[in-house]
Amino acid sequence: MLVAEGPLGTTKKGEVTIWATSITVAAKALLPPPGKWHGLEDVEQRYRQRYVDLWANPDVMNLAKLRTRMVQEMRNYLTGQGYIEVETPMMQLLHGGAAARPFVTHHNALDIDLYMRIAPELFLKRLLVGGFRKVFEINRNFRNEGISPRHNPEFTMLEAYEAFGSWETMADMVEGLIRHVAQSVFGTLQLQHPNGRTINLQRPWRRVRMVDLVEERTGWRFDKTLAPEEAIRTAVDSYRLRRMHRIAQRAIEFSSGVAKRLLATTTIGEFQRDVRELEKLERDENAELRSSSKKLDPENVDEHKRFARALNTYLDLEEALAELKGGAEEAGVVTKEFFYKITRMSPAEQLQEVYEKLIEPTLIDPTFVTHVPSVIIPLAKENKEDPFFADVYELAINGVEISPGYTELNDPDVQAKHFAHQVGDKEEQQKVDADFLTALRYGMPPAGGMGLGVDRLLMMLTGAESIRDVILFPLMKPVD
């Protein structure tokens, strides 16, 4: 590494250069730099050797500086709104504040296992009990989960809480925050991404109930009283495509015996096999089946319609997902997972799953999706008009959840009940934090709270395709 001193000028070709009067060796460089023309192009190497990537690719350095400016503007906005920045423990006796699998570490002096923080929520709420009115923390969280273009096991999150607030006040706040950051750092509320997509951050940002949005986009009118199998059939049947609808209409005319046999199949493989056999019979114009279909027993019409609905469900789902996800290969993976998971879910989980898989990826401009089933979010307050839902929002931009916000639950008895009746992966469920319940018994004022993924926010603002692009040192699998 050389340090040159001298006047700044340009060459005959107009290239900015230093007319060196002295040169000093600052450090030995034992490895050659990347090629001057192509630079450092290997993506894996760029992430692993960020120290080279930063000076070999000026866009990477610019993105790192944009992140610093963005975080600073977030602090400026929050402190201007009267929030106080605090710090809470990163090693905790119990993991809580989110549904996630934690990292475990060991404290030698106390000889106890500790969890790396998955969220600071429960400690920030303790501060509201202690008398703070508005607090926030820009923190590092750790979740022992998979790595993807949107997930890194170590990530940065903003969380803020306001005494005597609600999900509505937090939605107002996060809308103002994101708009302030975009205008201050990028100078515009119309974001142009490298892939040609435009995101409009101009007001107003839409607010819509989850059930209303799902019905609007799919035609499915959610009914929380339906059994899981019937609910999903009704849900995915709403994606009825004309070609498959024609097959389903013919299925209504099939004999009772054929319909019952198909309804009795237990796996998607058996179902698809029987559908193929059924279509073969149609192609062969089987006279016996055609004649029996004319002798339809009126008492079995409802069952025939139920079969037709089931047929639509399994056939339409793959095409609907392919259309929404933008590719048959990706849709096939989602379909298999979707099918096996959702038929075993409660109605509340089904609504959340249909929204996340089918609706959220289509929300490009900012949308506050409100009133999520309360059993999904144990730390939020139930809606007074319908306790099945919680007073929350999920802010989606560019097809990704950017920020959740709640009217916080402050009743210790109800909170204890919610801890005991969580749904989802057992390993990801929150533990019962007895000290947090004790804090609530001293009295926490009504409050609003929110979280905002800093990494995802920068991805949304810049159009970065991978979270690794906005983290200086992402976690990488070791090379052999």
C-alpha positions in Angstrom: 0.0 0.0 0.0 1.4 3.4 -1.1 0.6 6.9 0.1 1.2 9.6 -2.5 1.4 13.3 -1.9 1.2 16.1 -4.5 -1.2 18.4 -6.4 -4.5 17.0 -7.7 -5.0 17.1 -11.5 -6.2 15.3 -14.6 -4.4 13.4 -17.4 -4.8 14.2 -21.1 -7.7 11.6 -21.1 -9.4 13.5 -18.3 -8.7 10.9 -15.6 -8.4 12.4 -12.1 -4.9 11.8 -10.7 -2.3 13.0 -8.2 0.9 14.5 -9.6 3.0 12.8 -6.9 5.9 14.7 -5.4 6.6 11.9 -2.8 5.6 8.3 -2.3 5.6 6.5 1.0 5.1 2.7 1.7 2.3 2.6 4.3 1.9 -1.2 4.4 3.0 -4.4 2.6 0.5 -5.8 0.2 1.4 -9.5 -0.2 -1.7 -10.4 -2.3 -2.5 -8.8 -5.6 -5.6 -6.6 -5.9 -8.5 -7.6 -8.1 -8.2 -6.8 -11.8 -8.6 -3.1 -12.5 -11.2 -3.7 -15.3 -13.4 -6.5 -13.9 -12.8 -6.0 -10.2 -14.0 -8.5 -7.6 -16.8 -10.3 -9.3 -17.2 -13.6 -7.5 -20.2 -13.2 -5.1 -19.1 -15.7 -2.5 -15.6 -14.1 -2.4 -17.1 -10.6 -2.1 -19.1 -11.6 1.0 -16.2 -13.4 2.6 -13.6 -10.7 1.8 -15.7 -7.6 2.4 -12.4 -5.7 3.2 -11.5 -6.1 -0.5 -15.0 -5.7 -1.8 -15.3 -2.3 -0.2 -12.5 -0.7 -2.1 -12.8 -2.9 -5.2 -16.5 -2.1 -5.7 -17.4 1.6 -5.0 -21.2 0.7 -4.9 -20.6 -1.5 -1.9 -18.9 1.3 0.0 -21.7 3.6 -1.0 -24.3 1.2 0.3 -22.5 0.9 3.6 -22.4 4.7 4.0 -26.2 4.8 3.1 -26.9 2.4 5.9 -25.0 4.6 8.4 -27.0 7.6 7.3 -30.2 5.8 7.4 -29.7 4.6 11.0 -28.7 8.1 12.0 -31.9 9.6 10.5 -33.9 7.0 12.3 -32.4 8.2 15.6 -33.0 11.8 14.6 -36.6 11.2 13.9 -37.3 9.2 17.0 -35.6 11.6 19.4 -37.4 14.5 17.7 -40.6 12.7 18.5 -39.7 12.5 22.2 -38.4 8.9 22.3 -35.4 8.0 24.6 -32.8 5.5 23.3 -32.0 2.7 25.8 -30.1 -0.6 25.9 -31.4 -4.0 27.1 -29.6 -7.3 27.8 -28.4 -9.4 24.8 -28.0 -12.5 27.0 -31.2 -13.5 28.7 -32.4 -16.3 31.1 -35.5 -16.8 28.9 -36.0 -15.9 25.3 -39.1 -14.0 24.5 -40.7 -11.2 22.5 -41.0 -13.2 19.3 -41.6 -16.7 18.0 -38.1 -18.0 17.1 -35.6 -20.6 17.9 -32.8 -19.1 20.0 -29.0 -19.5 20.2 -27.8 -20.9 23.5 -24.6 -20.0 25.3 -23.1 -20.8 28.7 -21.9 -18.5 31.5 -19.0 -20.2 33.2 -18.9 -18.1 36.4 -22.6 -18.6 37.2 -22.7 -22.0 35.6 -25.9 -21.3 33.8 -27.2 -21.5 30.2 -28.3 -18.2 28.7 -30.1 -17.4 25.5 -29.0 -14.8 22.9 -31.7 -12.2 22.5 -34.3 -12.9 19.8 -36.1 -9.6 20.6 -35.8 -6.8 23.3 -39.6 -6.5 23.7 -40.1 -7.8 27.2 -37.4 -5.7 28.7 -38.5 -2.5 26.9 -42.0 -3.1 28.3 -40.5 -3.4 31.8 -39.2 0.1 31.3 -42.8 1.3 30.6 -43.7 -0.2 34.0 -40.8 1.7 35.5 -42.1 5.0 34.3 -40.5 5.6 30.8 -43.1 7.1 28.4 -41.4 6.6 25.1 -38.4 4.3 24.5 -36.6 2.8 21.6 -33.7 0.5 20.9 -31.7 -0.2 17.8 -30.5 -3.7 18.6 -28.8 -6.8 17.4 -31.0 -9.9 17.5 -30.0 -13.5 17.1 -32.3 -16.3 15.7 -31.2 -19.8 15.1 -33.0 -20.2 11.8 -32.3 -20.7 8.2 -30.3 -18.4 5.9 -32.0 -17.0 2.9 -31.9 -13.8 0.8 -34.2 -12.2 3.5 -32.8 -13.9 6.6 -29.5 -13.7 8.4 -29.1 -15.3 11.9 -27.8 -12.0 13.3 -29.7 -8.9 12.2 -30.6 -5.4 13.3 -34.0 -4.4 14.6 -35.6 -1.2 15.8 -38.2 -1.6 18.5 -40.1 1.3 20.0 -42.8 1.6 22.7 -45.1 4.4 23.7 -47.2 4.6 26.9 -50.8 5.4 26.2 -50.3 4.6 22.5 -51.9 1.9 20.3 -51.4 0.1 17.0 -52.8 3.2 15.3 -50.3 5.6 16.8 -47.4 3.2 16.0 -48.6 2.9 12.4 -48.6 6.7 12.2 -45.1 6.8 13.7 -43.6 4.2 11.4 -45.1 5.8 8.4 -43.6 9.1 9.3 -40.3 7.4 10.1 -39.9 5.6 6.8 -40.9 8.6 4.8 -38.5 10.8 6.8 -35.6 8.4 6.1 -36.4 8.1 2.4 -36.7 11.8 1.9 -33.6 12.7 4.0 -31.3 10.0 2.6 -32.5 9.4 -0.9 -34.3 12.7 -1.6 -37.5 11.2 -2.9 -40.6 9.2 -2.0 -40.7 7.5 -5.4 -38.2 4.7 -5.2 -36.8 3.3 -8.4 -35.3 -0.1 -8.0 -32.7 -1.6 -10.4 -35.2 -4.2 -11.6 -37.4 -1.4 -12.9 -40.0 -1.6 -10.0 -41.3 1.6 -8.5 -42.4 1.9 -4.9 -44.6 4.9 -4.0 -44.2 6.1 -0.4 -46.6 9.0 -0.8 -49.5 9.3 1.6 -51.9 7.9 2.3 -50.7 4.3 3.1 -53.5 1.8 2.9 -54.9 0.2 6.1 -57.0 -2.9 5.6 -58.1 -5.9 7.7 -56.4 -9.2 6.9 -59.7 -11.0 6.3 -60.9 -8.2 4.0 -57.7 -8.2 2.0 -57.7 -12.0 1.6 -61.3 -11.9 0.4 -60.5 -9.0 -2.0 -57.6 -10.8 -3.6 -58.9 -14.4 -3.5 -62.7 -14.3 -3.1 -62.3 -16.4 0.1 -64.7 -15.1 2.8 -62.9 -16.4 6.0 -65.1 -18.2 8.5 -63.4 -18.9 11.8 -65.9 -21.6 12.7 -65.1 -23.9 9.8 -63.2 -27.1 10.3 -59.6 -27.0 9.0 -60.2 -29.2 5.9 -63.4 -27.4 4.8 -61.8 -24.0 5.4 -58.8 -24.6 3.2 -61.0 -26.2 0.5 -63.1 -23.0 0.5 -60.0 -20.8 0.6 -58.0 -22.3 -2.3 -61.2 -23.0 -4.3 -61.5 -19.2 -4.5 -58.5 -19.4 -7.0 -60.7 -21.2 -9.4 -59.3 -21.0 -12.9 -61.6 -21.5 -15.8 -59.9 -24.6 -17.2 -60.1 -26.4 -13.9 -63.6 -25.1 -13.2 -64.8 -27.0 -16.3 -63.4 -30.2 -14.9 -65.0 -29.6 -11.5 -68.4 -29.0 -13.1 -68.2 -32.3 -14.8 -67.2 -33.9 -11.5 -70.6 -32.9 -10.1 -72.2 -35.3 -12.6 -70.1 -38.3 -11.7 -71.6 -41.3 -9.9 -71.9 -41.4 -6.1 -69.5 -44.3 -5.9 -66.7 -42.6 -7.8 -67.1 -39.4 -5.8 -66.9 -41.3 -2.4 -63.9 -43.2 -3.5 -62.0 -40.1 -4.4 -63.1 -38.3 -1.2 -61.7 -41.3 0.8 -58.1 -40.9 -0.5 -55.7 -39.7 2.1 -52.6 -38.3 0.2 -52.1 -35.9 -2.6 -50.4 -38.7 -4.6 -53.4 -41.0 -4.3 -55.7 -38.1 -5.1 -53.8 -37.2 -8.3 -53.7 -40.9 -9.3 -57.5 -41.2 -9.0 -57.9 -37.9 -10.9 -55.8 -39.3 -13.8 -57.9 -42.5 -13.9 -61.1 -40.4 -13.9 -59.9 -38.3 -16.8 -58.9 -41.5 -18.7 -62.4 -42.8 -18.2 -63.7 -39.5 -19.7 -61.4 -39.7 -22.7 -62.4 -43.3 -23.4 -66.0 -42.2 -23.2 -66.8 -45.0 -20.8 -70.5 -45.9 -21.5 -71.1 -47.3 -18.0 -69.9 -44.2 -16.2 -71.8 -41.9 -18.6 -75.0 -43.7 -18.2 -74.7 -43.9 -14.4 -74.0 -40.2 -14.2 -77.5 -39.6 -15.6 -79.0 -41.5 -12.6 -77.7 -39.0 -10.0 -79.3 -39.5 -6.6 -80.6 -36.1 -5.4 -79.6 -37.0 -1.8 -75.9 -37.0 -2.8 -75.8 -33.7 -4.7 -74.1 -31.9 -1.8 -71.4 -34.6 -1.5 -70.8 -34.3 -5.3 -70.4 -30.5 -4.9 -68.1 -31.0 -2.0 -66.0 -33.3 -4.2 -65.9 -30.8 -7.0 -64.7 -28.2 -4.5 -62.0 -30.5 -3.3 -61.0 -31.1 -6.9 -60.7 -27.4 -7.5 -58.6 -27.0 -4.4 -55.8 -29.4 -5.3 -55.6 -28.6 -9.0 -56.0 -24.9 -8.8 -53.6 -24.4 -6.0 -50.5 -25.3 -8.0 -51.5 -22.9 -10.9 -52.5 -20.1 -8.5 -49.1 -20.3 -6.7 -47.2 -20.6 -10.0 -48.9 -17.4 -11.2 -48.4 -15.5 -8.0 -44.8 -16.7 -7.3 -43.7 -16.2 -10.8 -42.4 -19.6 -11.7 -43.6 -23.2 -11.7 -40.4 -24.6 -10.1 -40.6 -22.3 -7.1 -44.4 -22.7 -6.9 -44.0 -26.5 -6.8 -41.9 -26.3 -3.7 -44.3 -23.9 -2.0 -47.3 -26.0 -3.0 -46.0 -29.2 -1.4 -45.2 -27.4 1.8 -48.4 -25.5 1.7 -50.6 -28.6 1.2 -49.1 -30.7 3.9 -49.0 -27.8 6.5 -52.3 -26.1 5.9 -54.6 -29.1 6.1 -53.4 -29.7 9.6 -53.9 -26.1 10.8 -56.5 -24.3 12.8 -58.6 -21.7 11.0 -56.5 -18.9 12.5 -53.3 -20.4 11.2 -54.8 -21.1 7.8 -55.7 -17.4 7.5 -52.2 -16.4 8.3 -50.7 -18.9 6.0 -52.9 -18.0 3.0 -52.0 -14.3 3.6 -48.3 -14.9 3.9 -48.0 -17.3 0.9 -50.5 -15.8 -1.5 -51.2 -12.2 -0.6 -48.1 -10.7 1.0 -45.8 -11.2 -2.0 -48.2 -9.1 -4.1 -48.1 -6.0 -1.8 -45.7 -3.6 -3.4 -46.7 -0.2 -2.2 -47.0 0.3 1.6 -50.0 -1.6 3.1 -50.9 -1.9 6.8 -52.6 -5.3 7.1 -54.5 -5.1 10.4 -56.4 -7.4 12.8 -54.4 -10.7 12.7 -55.8 -13.7 14.6 -54.9 -13.1 18.3 -53.6 -16.7 18.8 -50.8 -15.9 16.4 -49.6 -13.0 18.4 -49.6 -13.7 22.2 -48.2 -10.3 23.3 -50.9 -8.2 21.6 -54.2 -7.0 23.0 -57.3 -8.7 21.7 -59.8 -6.6 19.8 -62.8 -5.6 21.9 -65.4 -6.2 19.2 -64.0 -9.6 18.2 -61.4 -11.2 20.5 -60.6 -13.7 17.8 -58.4 -10.9 16.3 -55.7 -8.8 17.9 -55.2 -5.1 17.5 -52.1 -5.2 15.4 -50.7 -4.2 12.0 -48.3 -5.9 9.7 -46.7 -3.4 7.3 -45.8 -4.9 4.0 -43.7 -3.1 1.3 -42.2 -4.6 -1.8 -43.8 -8.0 -1.0 -42.1 -8.3 2.4 -43.1 -7.6 6.0 -41.1 -4.6 7.1 -42.7 -3.8 10.5 -45.2 -5.3 12.9 -47.0 -3.1 15.5 -49.3 -3.9 18.4 -51.7 -2.4 20.9 -49.7 -4.1 23.7 -51.4 -6.6 26.1 -51.0 -5.3 29.7 -53.3 -7.7 31.6 -51.1 -10.2 33.4 -53.8 -12.9 33.7 -54.6 -12.7 30.0 -50.9 -12.6 29.1 -50.3 -15.8 31.2 -53.2 -17.5 29.3 -51.7 -16.4 25.9 -48.3 -17.8 26.9 -50.0 -21.1 27.7 -52.0 -21.4 24.4 -49.6 -20.5 21.7 -49.7 -22.1 18.3 -47.0 -23.0 15.9 -43.6 -24.7 16.2 -43.1 -25.8 19.8 -39.4 -25.0 19.6 -40.1 -21.5 18.5 -42.8 -20.7 21.1 -42.1 -18.1 23.8 -41.3 -19.3 27.3 -43.4 -18.2 30.2 -41.5 -15.3 31.7 -42.6 -15.2 35.3 -40.7 -12.0 36.0 -42.4 -10.2 33.1 -45.8 -11.3 34.4 -44.7 -9.9 37.8 -43.8 -6.6 36.2 -47.3 -6.5 34.6 -48.9 -7.0 37.9 -47.3 -3.8 39.1 -49.1 -2.1 36.3 -48.1 -1.3 32.7 -50.0 1.6 31.1 -51.8 1.0 27.9 -49.2 1.1 25.2 -48.4 0.8 21.5 -45.3 -1.0 20.3 -43.6 -1.6 17.0 -40.6 -3.4 15.4 -38.8 -2.5 12.2 -36.2 -4.6 10.4 -33.3 -2.3 9.7 -31.7 -4.6 7.1 -35.0 -5.2 5.3 -35.7 -1.5 5.3 -32.5 -0.7 3.5 -33.2 -3.6 1.1 -36.6 -2.0 0.3 -35.2 1.5 -0.1 -32.3 0.5 -2.4 -33.8 -2.5 -4.2 -31.0 -4.8 -2.9 -31.9 -8.5 -3.7 -30.2 -10.1 -0.8 -29.8 -9.3 2.9 -26.1 -10.1 2.5 -25.7 -7.0 0.3 -26.7 -4.7 3.2 -24.8 -6.4 6.0 -21.1 -5.7 6.1 -20.1 -9.2 7.4 -22.9 -11.7 6.8 -22.6 -15.2 8.2 -21.1 -17.6 5.7 -20.5 -21.3 5.8 -16.8 -22.1 6.4 -14.8 -23.2 3.4 -13.0 -26.5 3.6 
